Amino acid sequence: MTMEALIIKSKNRSDLELIKELVKKMGLESKSLSEEDVEDLGLTILMKQTDRSKTVTRETVMRKLDGE
C-alpha cells in the first residue's frame, strides 16, 4: 500500500483546527509542522532533485563564497 501525504497551509488557526478535527473523525493521522519544518522539507525535496552528475572544484566554491 502506497502512503501519501497532504500538506495544508492555513491562513488562520480556526480553519486549521476544523481541518484537524475532520481528519481525526475520518480516522486519519495528522501532524502539525512548524514554519521551520516546512522550510526543511522544501530544502530536502530540492536536494533530492539536484543534478549530482556534475562537479565543481573547491576553488570555484571558495570564489563564490568570497563573492567573486
N, C-alpha and C positions, 0 to 999 in steps of 0.2 A: 504494500500500500504506500503510495506516494504522499508524503506530508507536504502541505503547502501552508504558507503564512500570509497574512494580510496586515499591512501597516496602515493605520488610520490616524491622520493628524487632525486634531480638533482645534477650533478657534476658542472654545471655552470649556471649562471643566464640566458644566452640567450636561452638555451633549456627550462628552466622553463617558461620564458616569452612566448615562442612559444606554449607550452602546455596550459598555461593560456589563450592565445588568442583563441586557438582551443575550449577550454571548453566554453568560452564566446560565440563564434559563434554557438555552439551547443545548446545554451540556458540553460546551466547548471550553477550551482553555484560553486564557488571555494573560498578557504580561504587559505592564506599563514600562515604557522606555523613557529615559531622560533625554534631553536635547543632546547631551554628550554621547549617549548610547546610539542615537540616530546618526550622528556625525561619524562615529566609529564604524557603524555598519556601512555607511556610504563609502568610507575610505577602504574598507575591506573589499567591497564589491569592485571598486576601481582597481585595487591592487591585483585582484584575480583576473581582471580583463587586460592587464598590462602586457604588452609585447615584450617577452623576455628573450627574444632571439637576437636582439642587437645589444652590444655592449659599448661602453664609453670608457675612456681612460680616467684614471684618478685625477690627472692634471686637468682634464676638461671639467670634471665635477668641482674641483677646487676653484677654478676660474669662475665658474657660475656662482659659487658661494661667495666669492670675493667681489662679485658684481661686475666683472669684466665682460 
